[in-house]
Amino acid sequence: MDSQLARIYELKLQLLHLGYHGFQVDAMIRETIGAATPEEVGPEKRRQLIESLEKYAYFAIKARRGGGDMRRRPGGPY
């Protein structure tokens, strides 16, 4: 398995552990690369998929910690 595929499957497992459902991760993959599996596309699409999945993972980690811009700000409009 090449390094891009290994990273994609590592990120997929991370997203599952962070609380996403398998069908949600599969939808992220299809939406990003236009194919059901990363094996169906070339290196550039796989790179885009890695970037996208990393962003989802970052978001999930940040949401779990309750940090950053995701919290209500005292005195703010929300």
PyMOL Python script that loads the backbone (N, CA, C, O; Angstrom):
from pymol import cmd

cmd.read_pdbstr("""\
ATOM      1  N   MET A   1       0.863  -1.179   0.000  1.00  0.00           N
ATOM      2  CA  MET A   1       0.000   0.000   0.000  1.00  0.00           C
ATOM      3  C   MET A   1       0.903   1.233   0.000  1.00  0.00           C
ATOM      4  O   MET A   1       1.869   1.313   0.759  1.00  0.00           O
ATOM      5  N   ASP A   2       0.575   2.175  -0.852  1.00  0.00           N
ATOM      6  CA  ASP A   2       1.413   3.376  -0.895  1.00  0.00           C
ATOM      7  C   ASP A   2       1.121   4.287   0.296  1.00  0.00           C
ATOM      8  O   ASP A   2       0.133   4.106   1.007  1.00  0.00           O
ATOM      9  N   SER A   3       1.990   5.258   0.495  1.00  0.00           N
ATOM     10  CA  SER A   3       1.895   6.115   1.678  1.00  0.00           C
ATOM     11  C   SER A   3       0.619   6.952   1.700  1.00  0.00           C
ATOM     12  O   SER A   3       0.074   7.213   2.772  1.00  0.00           O
ATOM     13  N   GLN A   4       0.135   7.379   0.529  1.00  0.00           N
ATOM     14  CA  GLN A   4      -1.107   8.162   0.497  1.00  0.00           C
ATOM     15  C   GLN A   4      -2.288   7.310   0.954  1.00  0.00           C
ATOM     16  O   GLN A   4      -3.100   7.758   1.763  1.00  0.00           O
ATOM     17  N   LEU A   5      -2.385   6.099   0.447  1.00  0.00           N
ATOM     18  CA  LEU A   5      -3.486   5.224   0.860  1.00  0.00           C
ATOM     19  C   LEU A   5      -3.403   4.904   2.346  1.00  0.00           C
ATOM     20  O   LEU A   5      -4.420   4.872   3.039  1.00  0.00           O
ATOM     21  N   ALA A   6      -2.196   4.670   2.830  1.00  0.00           N
ATOM     22  CA  ALA A   6      -2.022   4.395   4.253  1.00  0.00           C
ATOM     23  C   ALA A   6      -2.502   5.579   5.091  1.00  0.00           C
ATOM     24  O   ALA A   6      -3.175   5.390   6.105  1.00  0.00           O
ATOM     25  N   ARG A   7      -2.161   6.795   4.673  1.00  0.00           N
ATOM     26  CA  ARG A   7      -2.580   8.000   5.410  1.00  0.00           C
ATOM     27  C   ARG A   7      -4.096   8.163   5.359  1.00  0.00           C
ATOM     28  O   ARG A   7      -4.714   8.536   6.357  1.00  0.00           O
ATOM     29  N   ILE A   8      -4.693   7.887   4.215  1.00  0.00           N
ATOM     30  CA  ILE A   8      -6.155   8.006   4.075  1.00  0.00           C
ATOM     31  C   ILE A   8      -6.853   7.048   5.030  1.00  0.00           C
ATOM     32  O   ILE A   8      -7.807   7.435   5.705  1.00  0.00           O
ATOM     33  N   TYR A   9      -6.391   5.804   5.096  1.00  0.00           N
ATOM     34  CA  TYR A   9      -7.038   4.846   5.977  1.00  0.00           C
ATOM     35  C   TYR A   9      -6.761   5.146   7.444  1.00  0.00           C
ATOM     36  O   TYR A   9      -7.591   4.849   8.303  1.00  0.00           O
ATOM     37  N   GLU A  10      -5.615   5.726   7.736  1.00  0.00           N
ATOM     38  CA  GLU A  10      -5.327   6.175   9.095  1.00  0.00           C
ATOM     39  C   GLU A  10      -6.299   7.291   9.494  1.00  0.00           C
ATOM     40  O   GLU A  10      -6.839   7.281  10.600  1.00  0.00           O
ATOM     41  N   LEU A  11      -6.516   8.241   8.598  1.00  0.00           N
ATOM     42  CA  LEU A  11      -7.455   9.334   8.878  1.00  0.00           C
ATOM     43  C   LEU A  11      -8.882   8.826   8.999  1.00  0.00           C
ATOM     44  O   LEU A  11      -9.649   9.309   9.832  1.00  0.00           O
ATOM     45  N   LYS A  12      -9.238   7.851   8.169  1.00  0.00           N
ATOM     46  CA  LYS A  12     -10.588   7.290   8.252  1.00  0.00           C
ATOM     47  C   LYS A  12     -10.812   6.656   9.625  1.00  0.00           C
ATOM     48  O   LYS A  12     -11.861   6.861  10.235  1.00  0.00           O
ATOM     49  N   LEU A  13      -9.848   5.899  10.110  1.00  0.00           N
ATOM     50  CA  LEU A  13      -9.969   5.307  11.449  1.00  0.00           C
ATOM     51  C   LEU A  13     -10.038   6.382  12.526  1.00  0.00           C
ATOM     52  O   LEU A  13     -10.806   6.263  13.480  1.00  0.00           O
ATOM     53  N   GLN A  14      -9.236   7.427  12.373  1.00  0.00           N
ATOM     54  CA  GLN A  14      -9.255   8.515  13.349  1.00  0.00           C
ATOM     55  C   GLN A  14     -10.638   9.168  13.394  1.00  0.00           C
ATOM     56  O   GLN A  14     -11.162   9.442  14.474  1.00  0.00           O
ATOM     57  N   LEU A  15     -11.222   9.414  12.230  1.00  0.00           N
ATOM     58  CA  LEU A  15     -12.550  10.028  12.187  1.00  0.00           C
ATOM     59  C   LEU A  15     -13.594   9.127  12.827  1.00  0.00           C
ATOM     60  O   LEU A  15     -14.494   9.613  13.511  1.00  0.00           O
ATOM     61  N   LEU A  16     -13.485   7.836  12.616  1.00  0.00           N
ATOM     62  CA  LEU A  16     -14.417   6.901  13.246  1.00  0.00           C
ATOM     63  C   LEU A  16     -14.271   6.943  14.766  1.00  0.00           C
ATOM     64  O   LEU A  16     -15.268   6.918  15.488  1.00  0.00           O
ATOM     65  N   HIS A  17     -13.047   7.007  15.244  1.00  0.00           N
ATOM     66  CA  HIS A  17     -12.813   7.099  16.688  1.00  0.00           C
ATOM     67  C   HIS A  17     -13.268   8.440  17.266  1.00  0.00           C
ATOM     68  O   HIS A  17     -13.583   8.538  18.452  1.00  0.00           O
ATOM     69  N   LEU A  18     -13.299   9.453  16.430  1.00  0.00           N
ATOM     70  CA  LEU A  18     -13.746  10.775  16.883  1.00  0.00           C
ATOM     71  C   LEU A  18     -15.268  10.914  16.875  1.00  0.00           C
ATOM     72  O   LEU A  18     -15.800  11.939  17.302  1.00  0.00           O
ATOM     73  N   GLY A  19     -15.969   9.889  16.393  1.00  0.00           N
ATOM     74  CA  GLY A  19     -17.421   9.907  16.484  1.00  0.00           C
ATOM     75  C   GLY A  19     -18.181   9.961  15.176  1.00  0.00           C
ATOM     76  O   GLY A  19     -19.409   9.870  15.177  1.00  0.00           O
ATOM     77  N   TYR A  20     -17.488  10.104  14.066  1.00  0.00           N
ATOM     78  CA  TYR A  20     -18.184  10.057  12.781  1.00  0.00           C
ATOM     79  C   TYR A  20     -18.610   8.626  12.502  1.00  0.00           C
ATOM     80  O   TYR A  20     -17.945   7.681  12.928  1.00  0.00           O
ATOM     81  N   HIS A  21     -19.703   8.465  11.798  1.00  0.00           N
ATOM     82  CA  HIS A  21     -20.165   7.144  11.368  1.00  0.00           C
ATOM     83  C   HIS A  21     -19.504   6.796  10.041  1.00  0.00           C
ATOM     84  O   HIS A  21     -19.092   7.675   9.283  1.00  0.00           O
ATOM     85  N   GLY A  22     -19.413   5.503   9.778  1.00  0.00           N
ATOM     86  CA  GLY A  22     -18.786   5.039   8.554  1.00  0.00           C
ATOM     87  C   GLY A  22     -19.410   5.633   7.306  1.00  0.00           C
ATOM     88  O   GLY A  22     -18.707   6.001   6.365  1.00  0.00           O
ATOM     89  N   PHE A  23     -20.744   5.728   7.302  1.00  0.00           N
ATOM     90  CA  PHE A  23     -21.408   6.278   6.116  1.00  0.00           C
ATOM     91  C   PHE A  23     -21.074   7.755   5.933  1.00  0.00           C
ATOM     92  O   PHE A  23     -21.045   8.249   4.806  1.00  0.00           O
ATOM     93  N   GLN A  24     -20.822   8.465   7.037  1.00  0.00           N
ATOM     94  CA  GLN A  24     -20.443   9.870   6.928  1.00  0.00           C
ATOM     95  C   GLN A  24     -19.046  10.014   6.329  1.00  0.00           C
ATOM     96  O   GLN A  24     -18.815  10.873   5.478  1.00  0.00           O
ATOM     97  N   VAL A  25     -18.127   9.181   6.772  1.00  0.00           N
ATOM     98  CA  VAL A  25     -16.764   9.232   6.238  1.00  0.00           C
ATOM     99  C   VAL A  25     -16.776   8.832   4.762  1.00  0.00           C
ATOM    100  O   VAL A  25     -16.086   9.445   3.947  1.00  0.00           O
ATOM    101  N   ASP A  26     -17.550   7.818   4.422  1.00  0.00           N
ATOM    102  CA  ASP A  26     -17.665   7.409   3.020  1.00  0.00           C
ATOM    103  C   ASP A  26     -18.223   8.538   2.160  1.00  0.00           C
ATOM    104  O   ASP A  26     -17.796   8.727   1.021  1.00  0.00           O
ATOM    105  N   ALA A  27     -19.174   9.284   2.706  1.00  0.00           N
ATOM    106  CA  ALA A  27     -19.742  10.425   1.976  1.00  0.00           C
ATOM    107  C   ALA A  27     -18.699  11.536   1.800  1.00  0.00           C
ATOM    108  O   ALA A  27     -18.649  12.178   0.752  1.00  0.00           O
ATOM    109  N   MET A  28     -17.875  11.759   2.816  1.00  0.00           N
ATOM    110  CA  MET A  28     -16.793  12.755   2.707  1.00  0.00           C
ATOM    111  C   MET A  28     -15.860  12.372   1.561  1.00  0.00           C
ATOM    112  O   MET A  28     -15.443  13.219   0.770  1.00  0.00           O
ATOM    113  N   ILE A  29     -15.544  11.090   1.488  1.00  0.00           N
ATOM    114  CA  ILE A  29     -14.636  10.603   0.447  1.00  0.00           C
ATOM    115  C   ILE A  29     -15.256  10.808  -0.931  1.00  0.00           C
ATOM    116  O   ILE A  29     -14.613  11.346  -1.832  1.00  0.00           O
ATOM    117  N   ARG A  30     -16.501  10.382  -1.093  1.00  0.00           N
ATOM    118  CA  ARG A  30     -17.174  10.528  -2.393  1.00  0.00           C
ATOM    119  C   ARG A  30     -17.290  11.989  -2.795  1.00  0.00           C
ATOM    120  O   ARG A  30     -17.083  12.336  -3.957  1.00  0.00           O
ATOM    121  N   GLU A  31     -17.621  12.845  -1.834  1.00  0.00           N
ATOM    122  CA  GLU A  31     -17.791  14.265  -2.127  1.00  0.00           C
ATOM    123  C   GLU A  31     -16.468  14.907  -2.552  1.00  0.00           C
ATOM    124  O   GLU A  31     -16.444  15.766  -3.434  1.00  0.00           O
ATOM    125  N   THR A  32     -15.394  14.495  -1.935  1.00  0.00           N
ATOM    126  CA  THR A  32     -14.090  15.103  -2.210  1.00  0.00           C
ATOM    127  C   THR A  32     -13.478  14.628  -3.517  1.00  0.00           C
ATOM    128  O   THR A  32     -12.950  15.431  -4.286  1.00  0.00           O
ATOM    129  N   ILE A  33     -13.546  13.323  -3.774  1.00  0.00           N
ATOM    130  CA  ILE A  33     -12.834  12.791  -4.944  1.00  0.00           C
ATOM    131  C   ILE A  33     -13.749  12.323  -6.057  1.00  0.00           C
ATOM    132  O   ILE A  33     -13.272  11.994  -7.144  1.00  0.00           O
ATOM    133  N   GLY A  34     -15.063  12.283  -5.816  1.00  0.00           N
ATOM    134  CA  GLY A  34     -15.991  11.858  -6.861  1.00  0.00           C
ATOM    135  C   GLY A  34     -15.941  10.368  -7.144  1.00  0.00           C
ATOM    136  O   GLY A  34     -16.370   9.918  -8.206  1.00  0.00           O
ATOM    137  N   ALA A  35     -15.418   9.602  -6.193  1.00  0.00           N
ATOM    138  CA  ALA A  35     -15.337   8.152  -6.339  1.00  0.00           C
ATOM    139  C   ALA A  35     -15.580   7.531  -4.966  1.00  0.00           C
ATOM    140  O   ALA A  35     -15.443   8.197  -3.939  1.00  0.00           O
ATOM    141  N   ALA A  36     -15.938   6.257  -4.960  1.00  0.00           N
ATOM    142  CA  ALA A  36     -16.253   5.581  -3.708  1.00  0.00           C
ATOM    143  C   ALA A  36     -15.010   5.218  -2.901  1.00  0.00           C
ATOM    144  O   ALA A  36     -15.056   5.185  -1.671  1.00  0.00           O
ATOM    145  N   THR A  37     -13.903   4.946  -3.583  1.00  0.00           N
ATOM    146  CA  THR A  37     -12.698   4.551  -2.873  1.00  0.00           C
ATOM    147  C   THR A  37     -11.487   5.316  -3.404  1.00  0.00           C
ATOM    148  O   THR A  37     -11.450   5.685  -4.578  1.00  0.00           O
ATOM    149  N   PRO A  38     -10.511   5.551  -2.552  1.00  0.00           N
ATOM    150  CA  PRO A  38      -9.321   6.279  -2.989  1.00  0.00           C
ATOM    151  C   PRO A  38      -8.472   5.508  -4.006  1.00  0.00           C
ATOM    152  O   PRO A  38      -7.676   6.108  -4.728  1.00  0.00           O
ATOM    153  N   GLU A  39      -8.635   4.200  -4.063  1.00  0.00           N
ATOM    154  CA  GLU A  39      -7.895   3.406  -5.040  1.00  0.00           C
ATOM    155  C   GLU A  39      -8.315   3.720  -6.475  1.00  0.00           C
ATOM    156  O   GLU A  39      -7.577   3.426  -7.416  1.00  0.00           O
ATOM    157  N   GLU A  40      -9.482   4.308  -6.644  1.00  0.00           N
ATOM    158  CA  GLU A  40     -10.028   4.601  -7.968  1.00  0.00           C
ATOM    159  C   GLU A  40      -9.461   5.881  -8.593  1.00  0.00           C
ATOM    160  O   GLU A  40      -9.704   6.156  -9.768  1.00  0.00           O
ATOM    161  N   VAL A  41      -8.712   6.657  -7.814  1.00  0.00           N
ATOM    162  CA  VAL A  41      -8.229   7.946  -8.325  1.00  0.00           C
ATOM    163  C   VAL A  41      -6.706   8.028  -8.238  1.00  0.00           C
ATOM    164  O   VAL A  41      -6.050   7.189  -7.621  1.00  0.00           O
ATOM    165  N   GLY A  42      -6.174   9.053  -8.870  1.00  0.00           N
ATOM    166  CA  GLY A  42      -4.729   9.254  -8.906  1.00  0.00           C
ATOM    167  C   GLY A  42      -4.192   9.997  -7.698  1.00  0.00           C
ATOM    168  O   GLY A  42      -4.938  10.362  -6.789  1.00  0.00           O
ATOM    169  N   PRO A  43      -2.885  10.215  -7.707  1.00  0.00           N
ATOM    170  CA  PRO A  43      -2.200  10.853  -6.568  1.00  0.00           C
ATOM    171  C   PRO A  43      -2.705  12.254  -6.218  1.00  0.00           C
ATOM    172  O   PRO A  43      -2.771  12.596  -5.037  1.00  0.00           O
ATOM    173  N   GLU A  44      -3.061  13.070  -7.207  1.00  0.00           N
ATOM    174  CA  GLU A  44      -3.522  14.435  -6.910  1.00  0.00           C
ATOM    175  C   GLU A  44      -4.849  14.410  -6.159  1.00  0.00           C
ATOM    176  O   GLU A  44      -5.021  15.146  -5.187  1.00  0.00           O
ATOM    177  N   LYS A  45      -5.778  13.585  -6.592  1.00  0.00           N
ATOM    178  CA  LYS A  45      -7.073  13.472  -5.890  1.00  0.00           C
ATOM    179  C   LYS A  45      -6.869  12.895  -4.497  1.00  0.00           C
ATOM    180  O   LYS A  45      -7.551  13.300  -3.555  1.00  0.00           O
ATOM    181  N   ARG A  46      -5.942  11.958  -4.353  1.00  0.00           N
ATOM    182  CA  ARG A  46      -5.661  11.404  -3.027  1.00  0.00           C
ATOM    183  C   ARG A  46      -5.091  12.481  -2.106  1.00  0.00           C
ATOM    184  O   ARG A  46      -5.425  12.527  -0.922  1.00  0.00           O
ATOM    185  N   ARG A  47      -4.232  13.349  -2.647  1.00  0.00           N
ATOM    186  CA  ARG A  47      -3.679  14.449  -1.852  1.00  0.00           C
ATOM    187  C   ARG A  47      -4.803  15.369  -1.380  1.00  0.00           C
ATOM    188  O   ARG A  47      -4.824  15.799  -0.227  1.00  0.00           O
ATOM    189  N   GLN A  48      -5.735  15.667  -2.285  1.00  0.00           N
ATOM    190  CA  GLN A  48      -6.884  16.505  -1.921  1.00  0.00           C
ATOM    191  C   GLN A  48      -7.720  15.825  -0.839  1.00  0.00           C
ATOM    192  O   GLN A  48      -8.207  16.477   0.084  1.00  0.00           O
ATOM    193  N   LEU A  49      -7.878  14.514  -0.964  1.00  0.00           N
ATOM    194  CA  LEU A  49      -8.657  13.772   0.032  1.00  0.00           C
ATOM    195  C   LEU A  49      -7.969  13.820   1.391  1.00  0.00           C
ATOM    196  O   LEU A  49      -8.633  14.011   2.410  1.00  0.00           O
ATOM    197  N   ILE A  50      -6.675  13.654   1.424  1.00  0.00           N
ATOM    198  CA  ILE A  50      -5.934  13.721   2.683  1.00  0.00           C
ATOM    199  C   ILE A  50      -6.132  15.081   3.338  1.00  0.00           C
ATOM    200  O   ILE A  50      -6.393  15.158   4.539  1.00  0.00           O
ATOM    201  N   GLU A  51      -6.011  16.145   2.569  1.00  0.00           N
ATOM    202  CA  GLU A  51      -6.216  17.496   3.114  1.00  0.00           C
ATOM    203  C   GLU A  51      -7.627  17.650   3.672  1.00  0.00           C
ATOM    204  O   GLU A  51      -7.815  18.215   4.750  1.00  0.00           O
ATOM    205  N   SER A  52      -8.605  17.155   2.948  1.00  0.00           N
ATOM    206  CA  SER A  52      -9.992  17.274   3.381  1.00  0.00           C
ATOM    207  C   SER A  52     -10.241  16.487   4.671  1.00  0.00           C
ATOM    208  O   SER A  52     -10.842  17.009   5.610  1.00  0.00           O
ATOM    209  N   LEU A  53      -9.783  15.244   4.716  1.00  0.00           N
ATOM    210  CA  LEU A  53      -9.993  14.421   5.911  1.00  0.00           C
ATOM    211  C   LEU A  53      -9.242  14.985   7.110  1.00  0.00           C
ATOM    212  O   LEU A  53      -9.724  14.890   8.239  1.00  0.00           O
ATOM    213  N   GLU A  54      -8.075  15.568   6.884  1.00  0.00           N
ATOM    214  CA  GLU A  54      -7.343  16.205   7.978  1.00  0.00           C
ATOM    215  C   GLU A  54      -8.130  17.384   8.544  1.00  0.00           C
ATOM    216  O   GLU A  54      -8.128  17.610   9.754  1.00  0.00           O
ATOM    217  N   LYS A  55      -8.790  18.123   7.687  1.00  0.00           N
ATOM    218  CA  LYS A  55      -9.610  19.250   8.154  1.00  0.00           C
ATOM    219  C   LYS A  55     -10.796  18.758   8.980  1.00  0.00           C
ATOM    220  O   LYS A  55     -11.118  19.340  10.015  1.00  0.00           O
ATOM    221  N   TYR A  56     -11.445  17.685   8.523  1.00  0.00           N
ATOM    222  CA  TYR A  56     -12.547  17.111   9.305  1.00  0.00           C
ATOM    223  C   TYR A  56     -12.046  16.630  10.665  1.00  0.00           C
ATOM    224  O   TYR A  56     -12.706  16.843  11.682  1.00  0.00           O
ATOM    225  N   ALA A  57     -10.894  15.988  10.685  1.00  0.00           N
ATOM    226  CA  ALA A  57     -10.338  15.489  11.947  1.00  0.00           C
ATOM    227  C   ALA A  57     -10.005  16.653  12.873  1.00  0.00           C
ATOM    228  O   ALA A  57     -10.307  16.604  14.066  1.00  0.00           O
ATOM    229  N   TYR A  58      -9.391  17.688  12.341  1.00  0.00           N
ATOM    230  CA  TYR A  58      -9.055  18.866  13.136  1.00  0.00           C
ATOM    231  C   TYR A  58     -10.324  19.475  13.740  1.00  0.00           C
ATOM    232  O   TYR A  58     -10.357  19.825  14.920  1.00  0.00           O
ATOM    233  N   PHE A  59     -11.356  19.593  12.921  1.00  0.00           N
ATOM    234  CA  PHE A  59     -12.620  20.146  13.387  1.00  0.00           C
ATOM    235  C   PHE A  59     -13.193  19.296  14.524  1.00  0.00           C
ATOM    236  O   PHE A  59     -13.638  19.833  15.539  1.00  0.00           O
ATOM    237  N   ALA A  60     -13.181  17.984  14.355  1.00  0.00           N
ATOM    238  CA  ALA A  60     -13.741  17.090  15.369  1.00  0.00           C
ATOM    239  C   ALA A  60     -12.949  17.172  16.673  1.00  0.00           C
ATOM    240  O   ALA A  60     -13.533  17.179  17.757  1.00  0.00           O
ATOM    241  N   ILE A  61     -11.641  17.231  16.570  1.00  0.00           N
ATOM    242  CA  ILE A  61     -10.804  17.347  17.767  1.00  0.00           C
ATOM    243  C   ILE A  61     -11.073  18.668  18.471  1.00  0.00           C
ATOM    244  O   ILE A  61     -11.207  18.713  19.694  1.00  0.00           O
ATOM    245  N   LYS A  62     -11.151  19.723  17.706  1.00  0.00           N
ATOM    246  CA  LYS A  62     -11.417  21.045  18.267  1.00  0.00           C
ATOM    247  C   LYS A  62     -12.799  21.083  18.928  1.00  0.00           C
ATOM    248  O   LYS A  62     -12.959  21.668  20.000  1.00  0.00           O
ATOM    249  N   ALA A  63     -13.776  20.471  18.302  1.00  0.00           N
ATOM    250  CA  ALA A  63     -15.128  20.454  18.862  1.00  0.00           C
ATOM    251  C   ALA A  63     -15.165  19.655  20.159  1.00  0.00           C
ATOM    252  O   ALA A  63     -15.847  20.042  21.108  1.00  0.00           O
ATOM    253  N   ARG A  64     -14.446  18.561  20.201  1.00  0.00           N
ATOM    254  CA  ARG A  64     -14.402  17.744  21.418  1.00  0.00           C
ATOM    255  C   ARG A  64     -13.811  18.514  22.583  1.00  0.00           C
ATOM    256  O   ARG A  64     -14.264  18.379  23.719  1.00  0.00           O
ATOM    257  N   ARG A  65     -12.808  19.315  22.302  1.00  0.00           N
ATOM    258  CA  ARG A  65     -12.150  20.085  23.350  1.00  0.00           C
ATOM    259  C   ARG A  65     -12.945  21.322  23.718  1.00  0.00           C
ATOM    260  O   ARG A  65     -12.677  21.962  24.735  1.00  0.00           O
ATOM    261  N   GLY A  66     -13.927  21.658  22.885  1.00  0.00           N
ATOM    262  CA  GLY A  66     -14.744  22.824  23.167  1.00  0.00           C
ATOM    263  C   GLY A  66     -13.980  24.125  23.066  1.00  0.00           C
ATOM    264  O   GLY A  66     -14.279  25.086  23.776  1.00  0.00           O
ATOM    265  N   GLY A  67     -13.009  24.159  22.197  1.00  0.00           N
ATOM    266  CA  GLY A  67     -12.153  25.331  22.150  1.00  0.00           C
ATOM    267  C   GLY A  67     -12.381  26.191  20.936  1.00  0.00           C
ATOM    268  O   GLY A  67     -13.188  25.886  20.057  1.00  0.00           O
ATOM    269  N   GLY A  68     -11.653  27.260  20.922  1.00  0.00           N
ATOM    270  CA  GLY A  68     -11.629  28.144  19.772  1.00  0.00           C
ATOM    271  C   GLY A  68     -12.930  28.849  19.505  1.00  0.00           C
ATOM    272  O   GLY A  68     -13.662  29.208  20.427  1.00  0.00           O
ATOM    273  N   ASP A  69     -13.212  29.045  18.236  1.00  0.00           N
ATOM    274  CA  ASP A  69     -14.368  29.815  17.809  1.00  0.00           C
ATOM    275  C   ASP A  69     -15.686  29.076  17.971  1.00  0.00           C
ATOM    276  O   ASP A  69     -16.745  29.641  17.694  1.00  0.00           O
ATOM    277  N   MET A  70     -15.645  27.844  18.407  1.00  0.00           N
ATOM    278  CA  MET A  70     -16.867  27.065  18.480  1.00  0.00           C
ATOM    279  C   MET A  70     -17.654  27.348  19.760  1.00  0.00           C
ATOM    280  O   MET A  70     -18.820  26.967  19.862  1.00  0.00           O
ATOM    281  N   ARG A  71     -17.035  28.006  20.729  1.00  0.00           N
ATOM    282  CA  ARG A  71     -17.738  28.289  21.979  1.00  0.00           C
ATOM    283  C   ARG A  71     -18.465  29.621  21.909  1.00  0.00           C
ATOM    284  O   ARG A  71     -18.123  30.511  21.130  1.00  0.00           O
ATOM    285  N   ARG A  72     -19.480  29.721  22.753  1.00  0.00           N
ATOM    286  CA  ARG A  72     -20.141  31.017  22.871  1.00  0.00           C
ATOM    287  C   ARG A  72     -19.209  31.990  23.548  1.00  0.00           C
ATOM    288  O   ARG A  72     -18.493  31.636  24.485  1.00  0.00           O
ATOM    289  N   ARG A  73     -19.222  33.169  23.091  1.00  0.00           N
ATOM    290  CA  ARG A  73     -18.392  34.209  23.693  1.00  0.00           C
ATOM    291  C   ARG A  73     -19.269  35.032  24.655  1.00  0.00           C
ATOM    292  O   ARG A  73     -20.396  35.393  24.316  1.00  0.00           O
ATOM    293  N   PRO A  74     -18.753  35.317  25.834  1.00  0.00           N
ATOM    294  CA  PRO A  74     -19.520  36.171  26.748  1.00  0.00           C
ATOM    295  C   PRO A  74     -19.802  37.518  26.110  1.00  0.00           C
ATOM    296  O   PRO A  74     -18.906  38.165  25.568  1.00  0.00           O
ATOM    297  N   GLY A  75     -21.023  37.919  26.180  1.00  0.00           N
ATOM    298  CA  GLY A  75     -21.411  39.204  25.644  1.00  0.00           C
ATOM    299  C   GLY A  75     -21.555  39.228  24.139  1.00  0.00           C
ATOM    300  O   GLY A  75     -21.838  40.272  23.551  1.00  0.00           O
ATOM    301  N   GLY A  76     -21.361  38.073  23.512  1.00  0.00           N
ATOM    302  CA  GLY A  76     -21.482  38.010  22.061  1.00  0.00           C
ATOM    303  C   GLY A  76     -22.911  37.835  21.591  1.00  0.00           C
ATOM    304  O   GLY A  76     -23.797  37.590  22.410  1.00  0.00           O
ATOM    305  N   PRO A  77     -23.156  37.952  20.324  1.00  0.00           N
ATOM    306  CA  PRO A  77     -24.513  37.876  19.809  1.00  0.00           C
ATOM    307  C   PRO A  77     -25.104  36.470  19.856  1.00  0.00           C
ATOM    308  O   PRO A  77     -26.318  36.316  19.720  1.00  0.00           O
ATOM    309  N   TYR A  78     -24.283  35.450  20.044  1.00  0.00           N
ATOM    310  CA  TYR A  78     -24.802  34.077  20.062  1.00  0.00           C
ATOM    311  C   TYR A  78     -24.700  33.521  21.426  1.00  0.00           C
ATOM    312  O   TYR A  78     -25.084  32.374  21.656  1.00  0.00           O
TER     313      TYR A  78
END
""", "prot")
cmd.dss("prot")
cmd.show_as("cartoon", "prot")
cmd.util.cbc("prot")
cmd.orient("prot")
